[in-house]
Amino acid sequence: MGRISLTKRKLLVVLAYFLIYFVWGSTYYFIGVALREIPTFLLGALRFSVAGILLLAICVCRGEKVLYLQLIRRSAVSGIVLLFVDMAVIMLAQRYVSSSLVAIVASSTAIWIMLLDVPSWKKFFRTPTTVLGMLAGFIGVGMLYMEQLSLETGSAVHSEYGILILIGGCISWALGTLYAKYRSSGAEEVNAFAGSAWQMLSASALFWICSLAIGECKLSTGCI
């Protein structure tokens, strides 16, 4: 029984890494493909509206409590910072740089989280190995960035705009993660799926507002 449980946990770890590297990692590529036909904010609005509604429907079917004011309020804040700001930044950046370069820069988010998580500095930096690990990660991201940038030299106009926008997005995601950690985790852990659903719906609301404000629907041939 113990061996079966251990094997199951190992398989779940492998599955988790698969989802991170192949499913989540391919997000940047598919965003780049979608942006060829769909305006930036309209894409975010459609994406998070569909995902949020589907996830909320799953929560209702499971009997999970979804109309919880504290959950909605705190999920809305983390959703706006995590999903709206960061994903808007990523989609805007892909107007200037390739999806592969976006993925490389976005991988520095974990480093930003550690740097900005001031209450946990004593825990993070109490051992030299942690500091060396963070430096190694930063150097690795930098090397990948320089290699990819050299391959794309001359292929993109104002690529520096995209990089600066991306760095801002990484910081926004880190701040949203820390807000969720210290402020909204209590409510969202109890109603995990519902919390994620409200995050997406909150982000989609702002995407719709921005899209309608700048007239993206009129510019998109597929939007009535």
N, C-alpha and C positions, 0 to 999 in steps of 0.2 A: 504493500500500500504506500509506504514511504517512498519507494523508488518510483512508483507511478506518479506520485505527487511532484517529486523532484523533476522528473522528465517533463511533466506538464508545464512546470514553471519555466524550465529551460526553453521549451517550445514557444511559450508566451513571450519570452525575452527576444527570441529570434523573430517572431512575428512583429513585435513592437519595432525592432530595428528595421525590418522590411518596410513597414508602414512609414517610418521616418525617412528612409533613404529613397525609396522608390515612389511611394504615393505622395507624401508631402513634398519631397524633393522635386517631383515632376510638376508641382504647382507652377513654378516660375516659367517652365517651358510652355505650358498650356495657357498661361496668362498672356505670354507673348503671341501665341497663335490667335487667341480671342481678340487681342487688341488690334489685329489687322482689320477687323470688321466692326467691332463694337467700341464706342467711346469709353474713356476711362471710368467715369463715375457711373455710367449706365451699367457697365460690366459688373462693378462692385454691388450695385443695387440689385441686379438680377441674381447674382451669385448668392449673396447672403440672405435675400428674401426667400429664395427657394430652399436653401439649406436650413434657415431658421424655422420656417413653417413646417418642413418635414420633421425636424427634430422635436419641435413642440408637439406635433401630432403623435409622435412615438411616445413622448412623455405622458400625454393624455391617455393613450392606449394602455400604458403601463400603470396607470393610476397614480402617477406622480403629481404632487402639488405644484402647479405652475403659476397660479395667481397669488404670489407671495410678494407683498410690496417691498420688503427689505431686499429680497432676492432680485427683483426686477431693477430696483434703484442701483444696487451695487454692481449688478451684472451690466447695466447700461453704461456705467462709468468705465469699467474695465473693457467692455466691448468697444466703446468709442476710441479709447486709447490704443488697445491692442489691435483691433480689426479695422476700424475706419481709418485712423491716421496711418498706421503701418501699411495696410494693404493699398491705400490710396497712394502713398509714397512709392511703394514698389511698382505699382502700375504706371505711375508717372515717370519713374526712373527708366522703365523699359522702353520709353519713347526715345531715350538717349543711349542706352547701353543694352547689350545682349542679355538674354535670360541666364546664361551660364555665369556671367560676371555678377549679375544680381544675386544668384545663389551663393557665390563665393563671399561677397560682402555681407550678405545676410547671415552667414555662418558665424560672424563675429558677435552676434547678439548675446550668446552665452557669456562672453567676456564682459560686455557692457553690463549685464545683470550682476556679475560679481563685483564690478567696480562701483556700481551705484547702490548696491545693497549694504549701506553703511552699518546698520545694526549687526550684520553678520561678518564684518571684517575680521573680528578676532577669531572667528571660527575658520574663515577662509584662508587667512594669511598667518595662522599660527605655526605652520610647518613649512620649511623650505620647499618641500616637494610640491605643495599646492601652488606656490609662487612660480616655481620652475615650470609646472604644468601649464599655468596660464600664459606665461611668456612663450612657451613652446607653441601653444595654440595660436597666439597672436602672430608669431613669426610665420607659422604655417599658413595662416590665412593671407598674410602679406605676400608670401612667396607665390601662392596660387593666384593672387590678385595680379601681381606683376607679370607672371607668365601669361595669363589670359589677356591682360591689357596690351602686352606686346604683340599678341596675335591679332588684336582688333585695332591696332593703331591705324588711323586714317579711314577706318570703316564707319565711324560714327561721328556725327557733328555734335560739338559741345558735350562730350562724354563726361567732362568734369561736373556738369550740372547733375547728371544722373548719380554720380558717386556721392556728391554732397547731399543730395536728396535721400539716398539710401542710408547714409550714416545717421541722418535725422530719424529715419524710419526705425533703424535698429535701436536707437536710444528710446524712441517712443514705445516700442515693443517691450524693452527692458523695464521702463517705468510702469507700463500696464501690468506686466508680470508681477512686479513688486507690490503694486496696489492690490492685485488679486491675492497675493501672499499674505499681506498684513491687514487688509481691510475687508475683502469680500470672500475670503476662502471659507470662513465659517458657514455662511449661507449657501455658497456654491457647492461645497463638499456634500452637504446634506441633499441637495437637489442638483446633482452634477449635470445631467442632461438638460434640465430646464434652465440652469444657469448659462450653459453654452448657447441654448436656443435664444435666450433674451439678449445675450451678447451679439449674436448675429443679426437679430431683428433691430437692435438699437443701431448697429453699424449700417444696416441697410436703409434705415430711415434717413440718416444723414447723407448717404450716397444718393438716395432719391431726391432729397432737397437740393443737393449740389448739381445733380444731373438736370433737373428741371430748371434751376436758376440760370444755368448757362446755355440752356436750349439744346442739350445733347439729343433729346428724343427727336427733335426736328431735323438734326443733322444725320441721324441714323435712319437708313432706308428701311430697317426692319422694325422700327418703333412707330406706333400710330399715336 
